[in-house]
């Protein structure tokens, strides 16, 4: 990759390189899109709603992604923490139940003279 190409890459907090186009290129793309939408509206005015929805999706999704990524990361971390906590709780409960069953089995075998058939 040439030095010119790498100068357009920046690293976000996750360490993944993301493209950072120059402001002139971004403005040019926005003006070109606005011009095409305007030309389309002149030809078919009833398409204004769909064109605005499409343009808002194209230009709004990257912004929404940058805003929602921290929230989604936090939600995933909380979910993982909850699953790990419940797993530990269930493991402890299972061990306690197994201990109680073993104690009851031992008491039963002592009181009945080992007539209880245990699994091999």
PyMOL commands that set and color helices and strands:
alter all, ss='L'
color gray80, all
select helices_A, chain A and resi 3-6+23-43+45-112
alter helices_A, ss='H'
color red, helices_A
select strands_A, chain A and resi 9-11+17-19
alter strands_A, ss='S'
color yellow, strands_A
deselect
rebuild
show_as cartoon
